[in-house]
Amino acid sequence: MSSKKSITNLEEAKIFIEGCTMLGVGGGGNPIEGLKVFSEALEKKGEINWVDVEEIDDDAVAVCTFLMGSTAPLTDEKIRHMTELGLTEKKYPRNMMDAVIEWEAYTNMKADIIVPLEVGGSNLPLPMAIGRMLDKTIVDGDYAGRAIPEIFQISLMAENVNFCPAVSFDKYGNVCIMKDAISITLAERIGKYLSEVAFGSTALAGFPISGKQLKRLLVRGSVSKAYEVGKLLTKARSKEGNLADLLKTVGMKCIFRGEVVKKEWRDEEGYYMGYHTLSGTQDFAGKELKMYFKNETHIAWIDGVYFASSPDLICTVEPNIMKPLRNDDIKVGNEIEVYVAGCDPVLKTEKVIKYLEPRYFGFDIDYKEI
């Protein structure tokens, strides 16, 4: 019996993308863009389906596509520079699709399966929509089960999967082939510089693997989980239950509620980095929570004591309207609830966790499981 699942209409798409945004731990792309492209795919191709990875052929070719870049706001100086360089018209709004097509043309291979790199408001639904429009198979999973700032912080590193050959295609039409890179960290650096050239993001396609290897490395069930989280947010908004109680059913725990009293951020080498400080309200009155983010949220301290960190998930939501928040949404004065959830076990394996634990981000902290 097939385990195929589907989204059939715009209302379901909105619910799904809210769940993607929640599990994007403060990053994972803009949900407005995710919904726009997902809706176009629904309109052009009908329902969007995903299947269990066990149903695919071992010799199928899976390709990963995603957006890379900083979500930091553009300054007036950057906008002037973009104009001077001629970066004024986004002629390729579906550059992620273009990246996959260019990858197939360069490698002379057919991608059978499109796999998202991560979970997030656009970085999960966008590859799914692109896969549907290109008539590719979509599996129930990704390579992180959350959003991550660097492309090597994923399950594929457990078997040292090569990112190359890869394609970068930005919305202005700048196309680059990355034939090879001496390491995955250098591949990340090259991709990041290409996104900086575009003053925002670029779409990449790479990490080609077989269906057999995909069955070993996929973070399974993340598409279905995002949809379920979106449904729970909708229930809470409709007063069908308390959000904290509802999210417990999918392994998420509320650890703080408070008002944002301080925001510090900078745009550094293509990453949106900084801290959010919250002053506790309601049951958390008198307490303080501080969160470090590098695109996504990675470490949380309560009253100065380390509480949680990557690779586990630290998620934020505006409780009065049940809206998941990305780090660039968060402003001083926002009321926020903070939730944590355990990550997929593969992210805690030796070859992967070294890129996601607090020490990787420069903190003298030993990772502690939630």
C-alpha positions in Angstrom: 0.0 0.0 0.0 1.3 3.4 -0.9 2.2 5.9 1.8 1.8 8.8 -0.5 0.5 12.1 1.1 -0.6 15.3 -0.5 -1.5 18.9 -0.3 -4.4 19.8 -2.7 -5.3 23.5 -2.2 -4.1 26.9 -1.1 -5.5 26.6 2.5 -3.6 23.4 3.1 -0.5 25.0 1.6 -0.7 27.9 4.1 -1.0 25.4 7.0 1.9 23.4 5.7 4.2 26.4 5.3 3.4 27.7 8.8 4.7 24.4 10.1 7.8 24.6 7.9 8.5 28.1 9.3 8.1 26.9 12.9 10.6 24.0 12.3 12.9 26.4 10.5 14.3 27.5 13.9 14.4 31.2 12.9 15.7 30.7 9.3 14.9 28.5 6.4 13.8 31.1 3.9 10.9 33.5 3.5 7.5 31.8 3.8 5.9 34.4 1.5 8.1 33.2 -1.3 7.5 29.6 -0.3 3.8 30.0 -0.5 3.9 31.9 -3.8 5.8 29.2 -5.6 4.0 26.3 -3.9 0.6 27.9 -5.0 1.8 28.2 -8.6 2.7 24.6 -8.6 -0.7 23.6 -7.2 -2.4 25.8 -9.9 -0.3 24.4 -12.8 0.1 20.8 -11.8 -2.6 20.0 -9.3 -1.9 18.4 -5.9 1.6 18.1 -4.6 2.4 14.6 -3.3 5.2 13.0 -1.3 6.1 9.4 -0.8 8.0 7.3 1.7 11.6 7.0 0.7 11.4 3.2 0.8 9.2 3.3 -2.3 11.8 4.7 -4.6 14.3 2.7 -6.8 17.8 2.1 -5.5 19.3 3.3 -8.8 17.3 6.5 -9.0 19.2 9.8 -8.9 18.4 12.3 -6.2 19.5 15.9 -6.4 19.3 18.5 -3.6 18.3 22.1 -4.4 18.1 25.0 -2.0 18.6 28.8 -1.5 21.8 30.1 0.0 22.3 33.6 1.4 21.8 36.1 4.2 18.4 37.2 5.4 19.8 40.4 6.9 18.0 43.6 5.8 19.5 45.5 2.8 21.0 48.8 3.8 20.6 52.0 1.6 24.3 51.7 0.7 23.8 48.1 -0.6 20.8 49.1 -2.6 22.8 51.9 -4.3 25.6 49.5 -5.0 23.2 47.0 -6.6 21.8 49.7 -8.8 25.3 50.7 -9.9 26.0 47.0 -10.8 22.8 46.6 -12.8 21.2 44.2 -10.3 17.8 45.9 -10.7 15.6 43.3 -12.4 15.0 39.8 -11.2 14.4 38.2 -14.6 14.6 34.6 -13.2 12.1 34.4 -10.3 12.1 30.6 -10.5 15.9 30.3 -10.3 15.7 27.2 -8.2 14.1 25.4 -11.1 16.6 26.9 -13.5 19.4 25.6 -11.3 18.1 22.0 -11.5 17.7 22.3 -15.3 21.2 23.6 -15.6 22.5 20.8 -13.4 20.9 18.2 -15.7 22.3 19.9 -18.8 25.8 20.1 -17.4 26.0 16.6 -16.0 24.0 15.0 -18.8 22.0 13.2 -16.1 18.4 13.1 -15.2 17.4 13.9 -11.7 14.6 11.6 -10.7 14.1 12.9 -7.1 14.3 16.4 -5.7 15.3 16.6 -2.0 15.2 19.8 0.1 18.4 20.5 2.0 16.5 21.7 5.1 13.2 22.6 6.7 12.0 26.2 6.6 9.3 28.6 5.2 10.7 28.5 1.7 13.6 26.0 1.8 11.2 23.0 2.2 8.1 24.0 0.1 10.2 25.6 -2.7 12.1 22.4 -3.7 8.9 20.4 -3.4 7.1 22.9 -5.7 10.0 22.8 -8.2 10.0 19.0 -8.1 6.3 19.0 -8.9 6.6 21.4 -11.8 9.5 19.3 -13.2 7.6 16.1 -12.7 10.1 14.7 -10.2 9.5 12.5 -7.2 9.3 14.2 -3.8 10.1 12.1 -0.7 9.0 12.6 2.9 12.2 14.1 4.2 15.2 16.4 3.9 18.8 16.4 5.1 18.5 18.3 8.4 15.0 18.1 9.9 15.5 21.8 10.7 17.2 24.8 9.0 21.0 25.2 9.1 23.3 28.1 8.1 26.0 26.0 6.3 25.5 23.3 3.8 27.7 20.7 5.5 25.6 20.7 8.7 23.5 17.9 7.3 23.0 14.1 7.4 24.9 13.6 4.1 28.2 14.3 5.9 27.8 11.0 7.7 29.0 9.5 4.4 31.0 12.5 3.1 28.7 13.0 0.1 30.3 15.4 -2.4 28.3 18.6 -3.2 29.8 18.8 -6.7 29.1 19.0 -9.5 26.8 21.8 -8.5 25.1 24.8 -10.1 24.5 28.3 -8.8 21.7 30.4 -10.5 20.6 33.7 -9.0 17.5 35.7 -9.9 19.4 38.2 -12.0 20.7 35.4 -14.3 24.2 34.9 -13.0 25.0 31.2 -13.6 28.0 29.4 -12.2 29.1 25.8 -12.4 31.0 24.4 -9.5 32.8 21.5 -11.1 34.6 20.6 -7.9 35.8 21.9 -4.6 38.7 20.7 -2.4 36.4 20.3 0.6 32.7 20.8 1.6 33.7 23.8 3.7 35.2 25.4 0.6 32.2 24.6 -1.4 30.1 26.4 1.2 32.4 29.4 1.1 32.2 29.6 -2.7 28.4 29.4 -2.7 28.2 32.0 0.0 30.3 34.4 -2.0 28.1 33.9 -5.0 25.1 34.8 -2.9 26.9 37.9 -1.6 27.5 38.9 -5.2 23.7 38.9 -5.7 23.2 40.9 -2.4 20.8 38.3 -1.1 20.6 34.7 -2.2 21.3 32.3 -5.0 19.7 28.9 -5.8 22.0 25.9 -5.8 21.6 22.3 -7.1 24.0 19.6 -6.1 24.7 16.7 -3.7 23.7 14.0 -6.3 23.2 10.6 -4.7 21.5 7.3 -5.5 18.2 6.2 -4.2 19.9 3.4 -2.2 22.1 6.0 -0.4 19.1 8.3 0.1 17.4 5.6 2.0 20.3 5.5 4.5 20.8 9.3 4.8 17.4 11.0 4.5 16.0 12.6 7.7 12.7 10.9 7.3 9.2 12.3 7.9 10.1 16.0 8.1 7.5 16.9 5.4 4.7 15.2 7.2 5.9 16.6 10.6 5.9 20.2 9.2 2.3 19.7 8.0 1.3 18.3 11.4 2.8 21.3 13.2 1.0 23.6 10.9 -2.3 21.9 11.7 -1.6 22.2 15.4 -0.9 26.0 15.1 -4.2 26.3 13.2 -6.0 24.4 16.0 -4.5 26.6 18.6 -5.5 29.7 16.7 -9.1 28.4 16.5 -9.1 27.9 20.3 -9.3 24.1 19.9 -6.5 23.7 22.4 -3.6 25.3 24.2 -0.6 25.6 21.8 1.9 24.3 24.3 -0.2 21.2 25.0 -0.8 20.6 21.3 2.9 20.8 20.4 3.8 18.3 23.1 2.2 15.7 20.9 5.0 16.2 18.4 7.8 16.4 20.9 8.0 20.1 21.3 8.3 21.8 24.8 7.7 25.4 25.7 10.7 26.7 27.7 10.0 30.4 27.9 7.6 33.3 27.2 8.7 36.8 27.2 9.1 40.2 25.6 12.1 41.0 23.4 14.0 43.8 25.2 17.2 43.8 23.1 18.2 42.8 19.6 21.8 42.8 18.4 22.7 41.8 14.9 25.2 42.1 12.1 25.6 40.9 8.5 28.9 39.0 8.4 30.2 37.1 5.4 26.7 36.4 4.2 25.4 35.3 7.6 22.8 37.1 9.7 24.2 36.9 13.2 23.4 38.2 16.6 21.4 37.8 19.9 17.9 38.2 21.1 17.2 38.9 24.8 13.8 38.3 26.3 12.4 39.4 29.6 10.0 36.8 31.0 6.3 37.3 31.3 3.5 35.2 32.8 4.9 32.0 34.3 8.4 33.2 33.4 8.2 36.6 35.0 11.5 37.7 36.6 13.6 35.4 34.3 15.7 36.3 31.2 16.3 34.3 28.1 19.1 35.0 25.6 19.4 33.4 22.2 22.3 33.3 19.8 21.6 33.1 16.0 23.6 32.6 12.9 20.8 32.8 10.4 19.0 30.2 12.6 18.8 30.1 16.4 21.5 27.9 17.8 21.9 28.5 21.6 19.6 29.5 24.4 20.5 30.5 27.9 18.1 31.1 30.7 19.3 33.5 33.4 22.8 33.1 32.0 22.8 29.3 32.2 23.1 27.2 29.0 19.8 25.5 28.4 19.6 24.2 24.8 21.5 24.3 21.5 22.0 22.9 18.0 21.6 20.3 16.7 18.4 20.3 18.7 15.7 22.7 17.6 14.9 26.1 19.2 11.7 27.5 17.7 9.9 30.8 18.2 6.3 31.8 17.8 4.2 34.9 18.5 1.7 33.4 20.9 -1.1 36.0 20.6 -1.6 35.2 16.9 0.2 31.8 16.8 2.6 33.0 14.1 6.0 31.3 13.8 8.8 33.8 13.7 12.1 33.9 11.8 14.9 35.8 13.3 14.6 38.7 10.9 10.9 39.0 11.9 11.8 39.4 15.6 11.7 43.0 16.8 12.1 44.7 20.2 8.7 44.6 21.9 7.6 41.3 20.4 5.9 38.8 22.7 7.5 35.4 22.0 7.1 31.8 23.2 10.2 29.6 22.7 10.0 25.9 22.1 12.6 23.2 22.0 12.6 19.8 20.3 15.1 17.0 19.9 16.8 16.7 16.5 17.0 13.6 14.3 19.6 11.1 15.7 21.8 11.3 12.5 22.7 14.9 13.4 24.2 13.7 16.7 26.6 11.3 14.9 30.3 12.2 15.1 30.8 13.3 11.5 27.7 15.7 11.7 27.5 17.1 15.2 31.0 18.6 15.1 29.5 21.2 12.7 26.5 21.9 14.8 27.4 21.8 18.5 28.1 25.0 20.4 31.9 24.8 20.1 31.5 25.0 16.3 29.9 28.4 16.7 32.8 29.6 19.0 31.3 28.9 22.4 33.1 27.0 25.2 30.0 24.9 25.9 29.5 21.1 25.8 26.4 20.1 23.9 23.6 18.7 26.2 20.7 16.8 24.8 17.3 18.1 25.5 
